[in-house]
Amino acid sequence: MKKTILLAVFLISISSILFACQSKESTIEISANPATKSENDKKLSINTGFKNISISKIKGFNEITFDDKETLKAFQDIFSSAIREPGIVDIADPEFYLDVVYDKDNPQNLFLWIGEKGQRSTFMKTEDTNTIYTVSNDMTDKLIELVEARFN
């Protein structure tokens, strides 16, 4: 009987301590259209209007810069088709480094792994190395034409 009372007092004490340690400020995010928000969270967000893209195999060395409108449009199509993959990743060192440069010269940096012809390719934001975005087989074929052909 004594053990039961002590156990009850112990559990109540622990529960009280845990309850007291919770943050007083809780925020609740309310979205008018939750489907749109979750859909946008699944896409690779690269702002349009970039003036060039620099790509290198080793960060900063042997860079190739793309600045013609046709190639930039192709990259915009590739970026907009990239979809976030679920889970946290542990992946090999990147094959390519991308700097997406805007007029304000504040680049957005990405890592890129190009798949073989007919396979998927992978992007990763340098500031979020736990999340990857993949593109379709067709987009991989475009990346091979745009990038790999110039490095081989």
Backbone as CSV, one residue per row, in Angstrom:
resi,resn,N_x,N_y,N_z,CA_x,CA_y,CA_z,C_x,C_y,C_z
1,MET,0.830,-1.186,0.000,0.000,0.000,0.000,0.870,1.244,0.000
2,LYS,1.927,1.238,0.830,2.832,2.370,0.912,3.531,2.593,-0.432
3,LYS,3.910,1.490,-1.100,4.581,1.595,-2.386,3.666,2.223,-3.426
4,THR,2.393,1.890,-3.413,1.432,2.425,-4.359,1.273,3.927,-4.174
5,ILE,1.193,4.362,-2.923,1.062,5.792,-2.628,2.325,6.531,-3.067
6,LEU,3.506,5.985,-2.774,4.756,6.624,-3.176,4.870,6.691,-4.701
7,LEU,4.456,5.641,-5.376,4.494,5.636,-6.834,3.554,6.697,-7.399
8,ALA,2.360,6.829,-6.830,1.398,7.830,-7.287,1.942,9.233,-7.063
9,VAL,2.529,9.488,-5.893,3.106,10.804,-5.586,4.261,11.099,-6.551
10,PHE,5.090,10.101,-6.817,6.216,10.268,-7.736,5.726,10.618,-9.146
11,LEU,4.723,9.901,-9.650,4.197,10.158,-10.987,3.554,11.543,-11.076
12,ILE,2.845,11.943,-10.044,2.228,13.268,-10.025,3.304,14.348,-10.016
13,SER,4.369,14.138,-9.255,5.471,15.110,-9.198,6.147,15.248,-10.552
14,ILE,6.456,14.142,-11.181,7.101,14.169,-12.491,6.194,14.845,-13.514
15,SER,4.906,14.517,-13.488,3.962,15.132,-14.416,3.887,16.636,-14.198
16,SER,3.887,17.070,-12.950,3.842,18.502,-12.643,5.089,19.213,-13.140
17,ILE,6.244,18.600,-12.965,7.502,19.203,-13.419,7.507,19.311,-14.945
18,LEU,7.113,18.264,-15.628,7.079,18.296,-17.088,6.088,19.321,-17.603
19,PHE,4.949,19.426,-16.964,3.940,20.408,-17.362,4.464,21.821,-17.148
20,ALA,5.162,22.055,-16.065,5.692,23.386,-15.747,6.820,23.785,-16.696
21,CYS,7.528,22.809,-17.245,8.657,23.096,-18.142,8.220,23.432,-19.562
22,GLN,6.964,23.245,-19.884,6.504,23.549,-21.228,6.540,25.045,-21.460
23,SER,6.784,25.430,-22.711,6.867,26.839,-23.089,5.522,27.517,-22.863
24,LYS,5.570,28.725,-22.341,4.350,29.492,-22.115,3.823,30.069,-23.422
25,GLU,4.734,30.312,-24.379,4.343,30.885,-25.657,4.219,29.769,-26.682
26,SER,3.012,29.474,-27.052,2.830,28.490,-28.110,2.211,29.194,-29.298
27,THR,2.648,28.829,-30.462,2.116,29.448,-31.663,1.394,28.397,-32.467
28,ILE,0.330,28.823,-33.061,-0.450,27.943,-33.912,-0.501,28.591,-35.288
29,GLU,-0.105,27.842,-36.291,-0.127,28.354,-37.654,-1.430,27.922,-38.291
30,ILE,-2.153,28.892,-38.781,-3.425,28.617,-39.428,-3.289,29.016,-40.889
31,SER,-3.675,28.134,-41.755,-3.580,28.400,-43.184,-4.970,28.370,-43.785
32,ALA,-5.265,29.355,-44.612,-6.570,29.403,-45.256,-6.724,28.280,-46.272
33,ASN,-5.621,27.876,-46.873,-5.650,26.825,-47.864,-4.503,25.855,-47.601
34,PRO,-4.671,24.903,-46.676,-3.579,24.015,-46.314,-3.051,23.172,-47.470
35,ALA,-3.869,22.828,-48.435,-3.401,22.007,-49.555,-2.363,22.768,-50.373
36,THR,-2.585,24.061,-50.577,-1.643,24.864,-51.350,-0.320,24.972,-50.626
37,LYS,-0.353,25.198,-49.316,0.876,25.332,-48.554,1.684,24.043,-48.612
38,SER,1.053,22.912,-48.373,1.801,21.660,-48.387,2.303,21.343,-49.789
39,GLU,1.565,21.729,-50.809,2.008,21.518,-52.183,3.236,22.366,-52.485
40,ASN,3.244,23.618,-52.020,4.391,24.501,-52.231,5.607,24.020,-51.454
41,ASP,5.406,23.424,-50.297,6.516,22.921,-49.491,7.218,21.756,-50.169
42,LYS,6.561,21.126,-51.135,7.132,19.973,-51.809,7.989,20.368,-53.008
43,LYS,7.978,21.642,-53.370,8.711,22.116,-54.545,10.020,22.770,-54.135
44,LEU,10.989,22.744,-55.038,12.250,23.454,-54.854,11.986,24.913,-55.178
45,SER,12.123,25.788,-54.197,11.796,27.200,-54.407,13.035,27.978,-54.840
46,ILE,13.099,28.252,-56.135,14.132,29.088,-56.718,13.407,30.263,-57.345
47,ASN,13.746,31.467,-56.915,13.098,32.654,-57.461,13.416,32.792,-58.944
48,THR,12.443,33.284,-59.684,12.687,33.553,-61.098,13.462,34.864,-61.208
49,GLY,13.912,35.175,-62.364,14.612,36.432,-62.573,16.100,36.360,-62.289
50,PHE,16.672,35.165,-62.254,18.119,35.088,-62.045,18.815,35.474,-63.343
51,LYS,19.983,36.106,-63.206,20.675,36.593,-64.404,21.704,35.611,-64.941
52,ASN,22.188,34.708,-64.097,23.060,33.648,-64.593,23.155,32.523,-63.583
53,ILE,23.710,31.418,-64.067,23.948,30.247,-63.222,25.387,29.823,-63.463
54,SER,26.133,29.705,-62.386,27.515,29.223,-62.476,27.561,27.810,-61.915
55,ILE,28.222,26.925,-62.638,28.314,25.525,-62.226,29.776,25.117,-62.238
56,SER,30.166,24.395,-61.193,31.531,23.875,-61.134,31.510,22.490,-60.507
57,LYS,32.542,21.704,-60.824,32.664,20.366,-60.217,33.260,20.475,-58.818
58,ILE,34.222,21.359,-58.656,34.810,21.641,-57.354,34.504,23.096,-57.069
59,LYS,33.974,23.377,-55.895,33.496,24.719,-55.569,34.500,25.799,-55.975
60,GLY,34.068,26.639,-56.942,34.856,27.788,-57.348,35.891,27.533,-58.431
61,PHE,36.144,26.291,-58.806,37.164,25.990,-59.812,36.509,25.517,-61.105
62,ASN,37.068,25.959,-62.233,36.573,25.569,-63.560,35.078,25.816,-63.707
63,GLU,34.655,27.011,-63.316,33.242,27.360,-63.402,32.814,27.567,-64.843
64,ILE,31.608,27.122,-65.123,30.957,27.422,-66.389,29.748,28.277,-66.041
65,THR,29.618,29.406,-66.730,28.507,30.318,-66.457,27.528,30.295,-67.620
66,PHE,26.265,30.139,-67.282,25.186,30.166,-68.258,24.437,31.479,-68.075
67,ASP,24.318,32.275,-69.153,23.589,33.537,-69.032,22.681,33.833,-70.217
68,ASP,22.606,32.907,-71.169,21.702,33.146,-72.295,20.274,32.778,-71.896
69,LYS,19.303,33.488,-72.460,17.899,33.351,-72.060,17.362,31.934,-72.242
70,GLU,17.736,31.287,-73.322,17.235,29.937,-73.597,17.683,28.946,-72.526
71,THR,18.951,29.006,-72.139,19.480,28.091,-71.125,18.896,28.412,-69.756
72,LEU,18.770,29.698,-69.433,18.184,30.086,-68.142,16.733,29.633,-68.050
73,LYS,16.006,29.698,-69.164,14.621,29.208,-69.188,14.594,27.700,-68.962
74,ALA,15.532,26.985,-69.562,15.601,25.533,-69.367,15.869,25.205,-67.900
75,PHE,16.794,25.952,-67.269,17.062,25.727,-65.844,15.836,26.064,-64.995
76,GLN,15.118,27.138,-65.347,13.910,27.485,-64.588,12.898,26.354,-64.673
77,ASP,12.740,25.754,-65.850,11.828,24.609,-66.009,12.280,23.428,-65.152
78,ILE,13.579,23.185,-65.128,14.122,22.082,-64.329,13.879,22.331,-62.847
79,PHE,14.204,23.551,-62.376,14.013,23.889,-60.963,12.544,23.772,-60.561
80,SER,11.648,24.274,-61.412,10.227,24.273,-61.052,9.629,22.872,-61.042
81,SER,10.294,21.915,-61.699,9.771,20.546,-61.693,10.329,19.700,-60.545
82,ALA,11.318,20.223,-59.828,11.945,19.454,-58.747,10.982,19.303,-57.572
83,ILE,10.873,18.090,-57.077,9.940,17.775,-55.989,10.713,17.260,-54.784
84,ARG,10.313,17.752,-53.619,10.946,17.343,-52.358,10.669,15.881,-52.072
85,GLU,11.710,15.186,-51.655,11.572,13.791,-51.272,11.433,13.712,-49.750
86,PRO,10.586,12.842,-49.250,10.389,12.748,-47.803,11.599,12.160,-47.094
87,GLY,11.732,12.494,-45.832,12.780,11.921,-44.992,14.032,12.771,-44.953
88,ILE,14.951,12.346,-44.131,16.245,13.007,-43.975,17.268,12.160,-44.710
89,VAL,18.164,12.820,-45.438,19.098,12.079,-46.281,20.518,12.138,-45.753
90,ASP,21.257,11.145,-46.143,22.705,11.102,-45.937,23.254,10.687,-47.293
91,ILE,23.897,11.635,-47.974,24.243,11.429,-49.374,25.719,11.741,-49.603
92,ALA,26.276,11.183,-50.640,27.697,11.405,-50.978,27.943,12.875,-51.329
93,ASP,29.204,13.252,-51.388,29.561,14.618,-51.765,28.952,14.952,-53.115
94,PRO,28.587,16.223,-53.310,27.916,16.605,-54.555,28.828,16.465,-55.773
95,GLU,28.175,16.206,-56.869,28.873,16.094,-58.142,29.153,17.484,-58.726
96,PHE,28.182,18.408,-58.540,28.302,19.771,-59.047,27.830,20.770,-57.992
97,TYR,28.374,21.992,-58.099,27.974,23.120,-57.257,27.335,24.165,-58.157
98,LEU,26.161,24.645,-57.795,25.458,25.648,-58.584,25.326,26.933,-57.784
99,ASP,25.579,28.055,-58.434,25.296,29.365,-57.869,24.282,30.024,-58.787
100,VAL,23.070,30.226,-58.281,22.027,30.908,-59.032,22.130,32.378,-58.647
101,VAL,22.557,33.233,-59.604,22.865,34.628,-59.308,21.738,35.531,-59.792
102,TYR,21.298,36.420,-58.897,20.256,37.390,-59.196,20.894,38.754,-59.434
103,ASP,20.091,39.740,-59.818,20.609,41.091,-60.061,21.320,41.652,-58.842
104,LYS,20.864,41.310,-57.683,21.455,41.851,-56.454,22.730,41.103,-56.044
105,ASP,23.226,40.223,-56.910,24.458,39.460,-56.674,24.458,38.695,-55.360
106,ASN,23.309,38.253,-54.934,23.179,37.426,-53.740,22.781,36.031,-54.201
107,PRO,23.753,35.167,-54.498,23.418,33.883,-55.121,22.712,32.921,-54.177
108,GLN,21.932,32.062,-54.778,21.360,30.927,-54.057,22.210,29.731,-54.457
109,ASN,22.695,28.986,-53.480,23.633,27.903,-53.745,22.933,26.562,-53.634
110,LEU,23.258,25.679,-54.575,22.676,24.341,-54.615,23.764,23.315,-54.894
111,PHE,23.508,22.095,-54.445,24.311,20.954,-54.828,23.517,20.186,-55.875
112,LEU,24.220,19.510,-56.786,23.551,18.770,-57.850,24.238,17.431,-58.075
113,TRP,23.423,16.393,-58.177,23.866,15.063,-58.577,23.064,14.719,-59.832
114,ILE,23.734,14.535,-60.949,23.049,14.216,-62.202,23.032,12.705,-62.374
115,GLY,21.834,12.172,-62.602,21.691,10.734,-62.831,22.121,10.364,-64.240
116,GLU,22.103,9.091,-64.513,22.376,8.603,-65.868,21.168,8.903,-66.743
117,LYS,21.343,8.820,-68.040,20.241,9.048,-68.976,19.071,8.125,-68.605
118,GLY,17.887,8.712,-68.472,16.702,7.948,-68.104,16.516,7.754,-66.611
119,GLN,17.375,8.359,-65.773,17.228,8.273,-64.312,16.885,9.650,-63.752
120,ARG,16.606,9.687,-62.464,16.325,10.951,-61.785,17.621,11.639,-61.387
121,SER,17.557,12.966,-61.242,18.673,13.750,-60.721,18.235,14.408,-59.429
122,THR,19.218,14.853,-58.642,18.931,15.353,-57.299,19.555,16.719,-57.075
123,PHE,18.764,17.613,-56.460,19.238,18.918,-56.008,19.165,18.949,-54.485
124,MET,20.014,19.773,-53.886,19.974,20.011,-52.447,20.364,21.460,-52.203
125,LYS,19.612,22.146,-51.355,19.990,23.501,-50.962,21.158,23.400,-49.986
126,THR,22.142,24.269,-50.139,23.316,24.191,-49.269,22.973,24.519,-47.826
127,GLU,21.906,25.276,-47.603,21.535,25.621,-46.230,20.626,24.574,-45.587
128,ASP,20.218,23.565,-46.332,19.377,22.488,-45.793,19.876,21.156,-46.356
129,THR,20.913,20.611,-45.745,21.534,19.397,-46.268,20.830,18.112,-45.831
130,ASN,19.667,18.245,-45.234,18.887,17.063,-44.864,17.742,16.801,-45.831
131,THR,17.568,17.681,-46.815,16.434,17.581,-47.724,16.927,17.554,-49.165
132,ILE,16.360,16.651,-49.961,16.695,16.598,-51.379,15.444,16.832,-52.223
133,TYR,15.689,17.265,-53.448,14.642,17.486,-54.436,15.059,16.739,-55.693
134,THR,14.148,15.970,-56.261,14.488,15.203,-57.454,13.710,15.719,-58.659
135,VAL,14.291,15.491,-59.833,13.634,15.832,-61.092,13.464,14.564,-61.908
136,SER,12.563,14.628,-62.844,12.210,13.456,-63.653,13.341,13.027,-64.582
137,ASN,13.129,11.893,-65.205,14.087,11.356,-66.175,14.298,12.322,-67.331
138,ASP,13.210,12.947,-67.798,13.310,13.899,-68.909,14.159,15.099,-68.521
139,MET,13.984,15.585,-67.308,14.767,16.729,-66.848,16.233,16.344,-66.656
140,THR,16.468,15.098,-66.267,17.849,14.614,-66.172,18.509,14.648,-67.550
141,ASP,17.765,14.246,-68.565,18.307,14.283,-69.924,18.675,15.715,-70.322
142,LYS,17.856,16.696,-69.919,18.174,18.102,-70.193,19.433,18.527,-69.443
143,LEU,19.544,18.099,-68.178,20.731,18.444,-67.386,21.994,17.853,-68.003
144,ILE,21.891,16.642,-68.507,23.046,16.017,-69.159,23.473,16.851,-70.362
145,GLU,22.499,17.298,-71.160,22.800,18.138,-72.322,23.430,19.464,-71.901
146,LEU,22.857,20.090,-70.874,23.313,21.416,-70.462,24.639,21.392,-69.708
147,VAL,24.790,20.454,-68.784,25.905,20.496,-67.841,26.991,19.483,-68.175
148,GLU,26.655,18.212,-68.126,27.679,17.181,-68.281,28.407,17.262,-69.605
149,ALA,27.682,17.614,-70.658,28.310,17.698,-71.982,29.426,18.753,-71.980
150,ARG,29.302,19.791,-71.171,30.305,20.853,-71.145,31.486,20.527,-70.240
151,PHE,31.323,19.574,-69.349,32.421,19.207,-68.446,33.202,17.995,-68.959
152,ASN,32.676,17.309,-69.959,33.378,16.111,-70.485,34.165,16.428,-71.726
